[in-house]
Amino acid sequence: MTHSRRAFVRNAALLPAALAGSAALRSSPAPKLAHVPEQLTVLFQGDSITDAGRDRERTQANDFGHTGTGYVLLASAALLGTYPETELTSYNRGVSGNKVYQLAERWQEEALDLQPDVISILIGVNDFWHMLNGKYDGTVDVYRTDLKNLLQRTKDELPDVKFMLGEPFIIRGGKAVEDARWANEFPAYQEAAREVADEFDTGWVPYQRVFDDALEEAPAAYWGADGVHPSLAGSYRMAQAWMETFDKLW
């Protein structure tokens, strides 16, 4: 029996269960949280993982071109589809290549002025990566301090804002993260981000665990070939984790 024949038989055997599962999804709406506000503005901020090729000329909320093609698109779609009774506004202001200090440089116009209720931040890979390639002279202490200052500045102006911090991550085995320093030194940046999250009592999206678990199912190339930028499948897993954390905010 050929491989394709075996796959066909296996998939055929699974089909009734899959159909039953999809029917259940159609007949039973996803559970919704009672305390999500009637109006909500959510801002996604970060680097290229958040940017994901968004059209920066299109700045309107809830817009395909503005949202990009990564986890922000999938998370925003999940928000809008799950909470149609809420007047939801979702912005993506991620910029490829950014480090924390570059978020701070544009924070007034591209964060505070939007008056968000929830700010989701995923930042840190470039703070380390650009140090490795000689384009930046930052340290983990600089990263921690810059991130703390950014959150405190935001709290001072928007005292009721809720934060979600995404754990900076790598997809182990990716071609861009083969340098041993990723394994040996990058975890300090992850720990620093977690310290800031704990200090400010933010939502925490454990992306490293998400991808470590995913690697048990498929190789690194499936989730993001370079080990930094997720594939469509990787973006889906990120959006799932993001939604789980968002739900816990309320």
C-alpha positions in Angstrom: 0.0 0.0 0.0 1.5 3.4 -1.0 1.9 6.3 1.4 -0.9 8.2 -0.3 -3.2 5.2 0.0 -2.5 4.8 3.7 -3.2 8.5 4.2 -6.5 8.3 2.3 -7.6 5.3 4.4 -6.6 7.1 7.6 -8.3 10.3 6.7 -11.4 8.5 5.6 -11.6 6.8 9.0 -11.3 10.1 10.8 -13.9 11.9 8.6 -17.0 11.0 10.6 -15.5 12.4 13.8 -14.3 15.5 12.0 -17.8 16.1 10.6 -19.3 15.6 14.0 -16.9 18.1 15.5 -17.6 20.7 12.8 -21.4 20.2 13.3 -21.0 20.8 17.0 -19.1 24.0 16.3 -21.9 25.2 14.1 -24.7 24.3 16.5 -23.0 25.6 19.6 -21.6 29.2 19.6 -18.3 29.8 21.2 -18.7 30.8 24.9 -18.5 34.5 25.4 -17.4 36.4 28.5 -20.1 38.5 30.2 -17.8 41.3 31.3 -16.2 42.4 28.0 -17.1 46.1 27.7 -19.7 47.3 25.2 -17.0 49.4 23.6 -13.4 48.3 23.4 -10.3 49.6 21.6 -7.4 47.1 21.2 -3.9 48.2 20.1 -1.3 45.7 18.8 2.3 47.0 19.1 5.6 45.5 18.3 8.1 44.6 15.6 7.9 42.7 12.3 6.1 39.8 13.8 3.3 42.2 14.7 3.7 44.3 11.6 3.4 41.3 9.2 3.5 43.4 6.1 0.7 45.7 7.0 -0.1 48.6 4.7 1.0 51.6 6.7 -0.9 54.0 4.5 -4.1 52.4 5.7 -4.6 53.4 9.3 -8.3 52.8 9.8 -9.3 50.2 12.4 -10.6 46.7 11.6 -9.2 46.9 8.1 -7.5 43.9 6.2 -4.7 45.9 4.7 -4.0 47.8 8.0 -4.0 44.5 10.0 -1.2 42.7 8.1 -1.1 39.0 7.4 0.1 37.6 10.7 -1.2 36.8 14.2 -2.8 40.2 14.5 -5.1 39.5 11.6 -6.2 36.2 13.1 -6.6 37.5 16.6 -8.5 40.6 15.5 -10.8 38.4 13.4 -11.4 36.1 16.4 -12.2 39.2 18.6 -14.7 40.6 16.1 -16.3 37.2 15.4 -16.5 36.2 19.1 -17.9 39.5 20.4 -20.2 41.0 17.8 -22.2 42.7 20.5 -19.2 44.7 21.5 -18.2 47.8 19.5 -14.6 46.7 18.9 -11.8 48.7 17.4 -8.6 47.0 16.6 -5.4 48.7 15.5 -2.1 47.3 14.4 0.9 49.7 14.8 3.7 47.2 14.7 6.8 48.3 12.8 9.4 45.9 11.4 12.8 46.1 13.0 11.7 48.0 16.1 13.3 47.7 19.5 11.7 49.0 22.7 13.3 52.5 22.5 11.8 52.8 19.0 8.4 52.0 20.3 8.9 54.8 22.8 9.9 57.3 20.1 6.5 56.9 18.4 4.4 56.0 21.4 2.5 59.3 21.8 1.0 59.3 18.3 0.8 55.5 17.7 -0.4 54.4 21.1 -1.4 57.1 23.6 -3.3 59.2 21.2 -5.4 56.2 20.1 -6.7 56.0 23.7 -6.7 52.2 23.7 -8.4 50.1 26.4 -6.0 47.2 25.8 -2.4 47.4 24.6 -0.8 44.2 23.4 3.0 44.4 23.1 5.3 41.9 21.6 8.9 43.2 21.5 12.4 42.0 22.3 13.7 39.8 19.5 15.4 42.8 17.8 16.7 44.1 21.1 18.8 40.9 21.2 19.2 40.0 17.5 20.5 43.5 16.5 23.0 43.3 19.3 24.3 40.0 17.9 24.8 41.4 14.4 26.4 44.6 15.6 23.5 47.0 14.8 22.7 47.8 18.4 24.6 48.1 21.6 21.8 47.5 24.0 21.8 45.0 26.9 19.2 43.0 28.7 19.2 45.7 31.4 18.5 48.3 28.8 15.7 46.2 27.5 14.1 45.7 30.9 14.4 49.4 31.8 13.1 50.6 28.5 10.1 48.3 28.7 9.3 49.3 32.3 9.5 53.0 31.4 7.2 52.5 28.5 4.5 50.8 30.5 4.8 53.3 33.4 4.5 56.2 30.9 1.4 54.6 29.5 -0.1 54.0 33.0 0.5 57.6 33.9 -1.5 58.8 31.0 -4.0 56.0 30.7 -4.5 54.7 34.3 -7.2 52.2 33.3 -5.4 50.6 30.4 -5.0 46.8 30.4 -1.7 45.4 29.1 -0.9 42.2 27.4 2.8 41.3 27.1 3.8 38.7 24.6 6.8 36.6 25.5 9.6 37.2 22.9 10.3 33.8 21.4 12.3 31.8 19.0 11.3 28.7 17.0 14.1 26.4 17.9 15.8 24.9 14.9 15.1 27.8 12.6 17.9 28.9 10.4 18.3 32.4 11.8 18.6 31.2 15.4 21.3 28.6 15.1 23.9 30.8 16.9 24.4 29.2 20.4 23.9 32.6 22.0 20.1 32.4 21.2 19.9 29.4 23.5 22.3 30.7 26.1 21.6 34.4 26.3 18.2 35.1 24.8 16.3 33.5 27.8 17.5 36.4 29.9 15.4 38.8 27.7 12.4 36.5 28.1 12.9 36.5 31.9 13.2 40.3 31.8 9.9 40.6 29.9 8.2 38.3 32.4 9.5 40.4 35.3 8.0 43.5 33.8 4.7 41.6 33.2 4.6 40.6 36.8 5.5 44.1 38.1 2.6 45.6 36.1 0.2 42.7 36.5 -0.2 42.4 32.7 -1.7 39.6 30.7 1.1 37.3 29.6 1.1 35.3 26.4 3.6 32.4 26.7 4.7 32.2 23.1 7.9 30.3 23.8 5.9 27.5 25.3 3.4 27.7 22.4 6.2 27.0 19.9 8.0 24.5 22.0 4.8 22.5 22.2 4.2 23.0 18.5 7.6 21.5 17.6 6.4 18.2 19.1 3.9 18.1 16.2 5.9 19.4 13.2 9.4 20.7 12.5 10.6 24.3 12.8 10.1 25.0 9.1 6.4 24.3 9.4 5.9 27.0 12.1 8.4 29.6 10.8 11.4 28.7 8.7 13.8 31.4 10.0 13.0 30.7 13.6 11.8 34.3 14.2 8.9 35.0 11.9 6.0 32.6 12.1 4.3 30.9 9.2 0.6 30.9 8.7 0.3 27.9 11.0 2.6 29.6 13.5 0.5 32.8 13.4 -2.6 30.7 14.1 -1.1 29.2 17.2 -0.1 32.7 18.3 -3.6 34.0 17.8 -5.0 31.1 19.8 -2.7 31.8 22.7 -3.4 35.5 22.5 -7.2 35.0 22.7 -6.7 32.7 25.7 -4.8 35.5 27.5 -7.3 38.2 26.4 -10.2 36.2 27.9 -8.4 36.1 31.3 -8.2 39.9 31.4 -11.9 40.1 32.2 
